[in-house]
């Protein structure tokens, strides 16, 4: 199918946590960090991404011509945790094309954003959405959309069937899920169709989206707090010893948001190492934890045991799950944990790019790999999700945090 319309229409069309992390760094002592973000395709795609180079170049040219609109800035100001000084900065902000380059390496597409971190960090979600949609435009669109709508209808039917069980649960917390699917979506139009359908058909369960633009447009709650890059940044700032990087990142977050956006991400160097740093001080200050790798039940049990060890009532905390979820897995996790803690489920690709095996989604990320000229790493609790291009630093990080090789 031939479709030459621009993929990104608004700078607000990114995940909320890009704004929250951006603001935290912008208003900190680390706003002069230099950083490098690198695009990675985790599995070989059905067709060579190298063929998309010219189209990606055009999309980035268009992206770098966009500016925030007044209504978008007003929306950001309406979020109580967004500071007026930061929104004022956004009013004059433009992404600079010179900070991002694209090259071809065989069948692969290499995309690197390098420059001031408070600038280049904003490329990530746009790049992923652009590559994902350009790739999806190669499929037969009508056949794909027909299958996608059939699968979406099945999800809604599954949720309606589950409704009586959820309503009958008197001792547990409500089931709630949200859309985390911007970065690997099939298309901008399909993403909006999914979000609109879920809002209309299952509002009792569907509680928001990470897509800040769609949240504004459809009156939904924008969802998200922090991602790996924020925690990784503190592995490479000049005044923080590596062993203290997690605590420094958590403290910087607390000082910025003063009780808002209180869900911490646990798997930058793995759950066990995270919990060693997540002491009584942080466990009381943060509202909960987010799972993004490893076995979710094992992770949740570790979290609950940690709260119990600290004599914190887990009923006052929230466990947010966001790793490769679908409706069925989310309901199963809710059944397991709903009577012991509040839960939430961020579902991504299974909502916005579920078209069956004949139309597979790309497994793509764009991660921070260097900051201030030093390597950084994401170890995670799933080996396939480890990101680091410096084996020596990776070994050193494992040693510092007492992790197995």
N, C-alpha and C positions, 0 to 999 in steps of 0.2 A: 504494500500500500504506500502511495506517495503522500507524505504529509510534511510540508515545509514550515508549518507554523512554529514559532518559538515555544520551547518547552517551559521555560521559567518566565512568568509574567509579573511576578512581584518578589521583592527582596524579603517580604514577610513569609514567603513560602518555604520555610525551613523549619527544622525541629526547634521547639521552644528552648531546649537546653543549649542550643548554640547562643542564644541571646543571654541566658543566665550565666553561662561560663564566660562569655565575652565581657559582660558587665563586671564580673568578679575580677577578671584580669585587668580590665581597663581602669578600674578604680583602685588598683593595688600598686605595690612597689615593683611589680613585675610587668608593667605595661610597656617596657622597652625590650622584652624578650624577642630574640630572633628564632624562627622555627621553620621546620620542614615537614610537610605532610605529603604522604605518598599513597597513590592509588594501588590497590591490590585486588586481583581477581583470584579468589581462593581455589576455584576449580575450573578446569578448562571449559570455556563456553561452547554452546552448540555451533556457533559461527565465529570466525576470527574477529576480535574487537578492533584489530588494526584497521579494518575496513571502515570504521567509524571516525577515523581521525579528522577528516575534513569537516564532517558534520559537527563533531564536538568543538572544533575550532570556531565554527560559526556560532554555535550556541554560547560559547564563552564570550565571544565578541559582543553578542547581544546582552548577555548577563552583565557585563561590565559597563553597559550603557544605562542600566536601571538605577533609579534612586527611590528612596522611601517616599511614599505619598503622605499627604497631611493626615488622611483618615487612618493610615497605618501607624503613624507616629502617635496620634491621639489614642489609638487602641493600646499601644504599648504603655503609654502613660497611665492608662486606666488600670493596669496591673500593679497592685500595691507594692510589689517588690522591685519594680523597675524604677530606677532613679532618674530624675529629670535631667541631670547633667549628662547621663549616658544617652538618653533619647535625643537631647540637643546635638550631641556628637553624630548620632545616626542621621540627623536631618541634613548633614552636609557630606555624608559618607558615600563613596562610590568604590566598588571593587576595581582594583587596578590590574589590567591585563598583563603588565610586565612581571607580575609576581607568580604567574602560573605558566608552565610550558607542557607541551604534549609531544611525545615522540613515539615512534613505532619500533618495536623490538621483535622481529619475526612476526608471529600472529598476535602478539600482545600489544596492548596499549599502555604506555607509560605516561602517567600524569603526575607532576610534582608541583606543589605550591610551596614557595620558599620566600621568606621575607619577614617583616614584623608580625609577631604572632597575633596581635590584636587586629591584624588585617587578614592574613592568609587563613586563619582558622575558620573564616566564614565561607570559604569555598566548598568545604567538604560535602554537605548535603546536596548542594546544587549540582556538583560534579556527578555524584552517584545517581541522582534522579535523571540527569541528562543522559548518561551512558545507558541506564536501565531502559529509558523510554526509546532511545534511538535503536537499541537492540530489539526491543519489542515491536517496533514499527516494521521489522522484517517479516513478522508472522502474518498469516492471513487474518486480518482484523475481525471480520464478521464471525468466522468460526471460533476464534479465541474468545470474543466477547460473549457469544452464545454459551460457551462452556463456562466462562466466568460467572455469568448471571445464574446459570443453573446451580453452580456450586455455592454462590452467595445465598440463593433461595434455600438450599439445603442447610446452610449454617443458621439462617433465621428460623427454619422449622425446628432444628435441633434446640435452639434456645427457647422457643415456645414450648416444646415438649418438656424442657427442664424447668420451666417456670413454676409448675405446681410443686416440684421438689424444693425449689428455692424458697417459695412462699411458706411451705410447711416447716422449714428449718427455723425453730424458735430460739435455739441456744447458740447459733452461729452468726457470724457477720455476713452482710449481704454480698452477693456475687456482683462484681463490677469489672468490666474490661474496657480497654481504650485502644485506639488506632495508633500504632507505632510504625506504619508502613510506608512512609514517604520515600525513603532512600532506595527502595528496590521495587517501586510500584510499576505497574504496566504502563500507565499513562496518567497525566494530570486529570483528564476527563474521567477516567475510570476511578481514580482515587476519590474524586468528589462524588461520583455516583454511589460508591460503597458507603462513604460516610453519611450521605443523605439518607440512603436506605436504612442504615442501622439506627440513625436518629429517629426516623419515622416508625420503624417496625418494632424495635426492641429498646425503647428509651429507658426501660426499667433496669437494663443491664449495661447499655452502652453509655459511657460517662465522659468521653472526651477524646481529643486527638492531639498528637504531638505537632501536627501541621498548624503552625501559628496562623497562617492565612485562612485556612478552613475553619479554625476555631473562631476567628473574628467574623467571617462571612456567615456562619451558621449558628452563632450564639452558643458554641460548645466551650467546655472548659479546656484551656490549653494545658497539656500534660508534659511533665519532664522536669528534671532537676539538673543532674550532672552526668557527664560521660567520662570515659577513660582518659581522654586527653588532659583534663584538668588535673587529675591525680598524677598522671605521667609528668606533667610540666614541673612538678616539684622534685622530680628526680634530677633536674638539671639546672636549678637556680643556685646562684652563687653562695647564698647564706644558709642553706639547709643541707645538713649531712644526709646522705642517701637513706640511712636507717630511719631518719625522722621524716621522710618525705610524705608518707601517708598522713601522719599526725599534722604536719604543716598544712597540707591541702585541706584536711577536715577543719582545722582551726580557721584558715582563711575563708572557708565557706561560711562558717558560723559567724564570723565577724562581719561578713558582707550582708548576710540575709537575716540574722538576728531572730531565728525561729521560723522563717518562711522556707519553703523548698527543702524540707528536712528529710529527704530519703537519700541515703548514702549508697554508693556503688562499691561492691565488695571484692571484685575479682581482678584488680589491676596486678597484684602479685599473689592472688589466690585467697580464698576465704580464710584459711587457717592463719596466714600471716596478717590478714586484715583484722581478725578478731583479737590478735595479740595487741594491736594498737587501739582497738575500739574499746577503750576502758569505760569505767563508770561515768566519767565526765561526758564523753561523746555519746554513750548509749542513752543517757538522759536527755541530751540536747537534741539528738536527731529523732525524728518521728518513726523512722524505720529503715529498712535495707532493701536494695534491689539486686535480684539474681540475674546474671547474664551469661553464665557458663557453668558446666559441670552438672551433676545430677541434682535436679531441683528439690527433690524430697530430702536427700541427704543435706543439702544446703540449708533448707528450712529447719530441719531438726537441729543442726548446729547453731543456727541463729536463736532458736528457742532455748536451747541449753545454755547459750551464752547469757541471754537475758535472765534465766533462772539463776545462774551462778552469781550474777550481779544483783540479785534480789529485785529485779524489775518485773513488774506485771506485764507479760507479753500481750495481754488484751489491750494495752494502751499503745501498742506498736503496730506497724504495718509491714507486711512482707509483700514486695512487688516482684512479680515474675515477668521476664521479658525475653527469654531465650527460646527461639524456634517454637513458639507456641501456636496452637490452634484452639478452636473452641473446645474440643474434646479433652485435650490436655489441661486446659485452664479449669474446666469443671472438675476434673479428677483432682487437681491440686487444691481447689477450693474445698472439696469434700474432705481432703486430708487435713487441712489446716484451719478451716473456717471457725471451728469452736475454740481455737487456741490463740488466734491473732487475727487482726484485720488483714485482708488480702486485696491485691489488685493485679490485673493481668494486662500487660501491654503486648498486643498481637500485631505483628508486622506483615511479613511477606504473605502469610496465609490469608490475610484480608485483601491486600492490594495487588498481589501477583499470583493468584491461585487459579491456573487455567489448565491444570492437568499436566501429565508428563510430556505431552507433545509440545507444550509451550512453557518450558522451564524458566524460572527466574535466575538471574545472575547472582552468584555469591560474591558480592563486591563490597569492599570497605575502602575508606581513605583515612589513614591513621597518622598521628604524630609519630615521627621516627627520630627527630633530632630537635633539640632546643638549646639555644645559646652555644651551638657548635658541639654539643655533647649528645651521645645516643641516649634514647629512652626506650623503655620496653613495656609491653603488656603481656604478662604471663598467662593470666586467666586460669580457670579450672578445667578447660578443655584444650588439650594439646594442639588441636587444629586452629585454635584462635590466637596462639602466641604470635606476637608481632615484635620483631627486633631485627635489625640488619647488622648487628655487631655482636658476634658470638662471645667475645671477651667480656663485654659489658653484661651480657645476659648471664654468663657464669658468675660474674662478680655480684650481680643483683641477687641471684639465688643464694650465694654465700652470705651476703649481708642479712638477708631475711631468713636464713637457716632453712632453705628449701632444698629438696632433693634435686639432683642434676637430671 
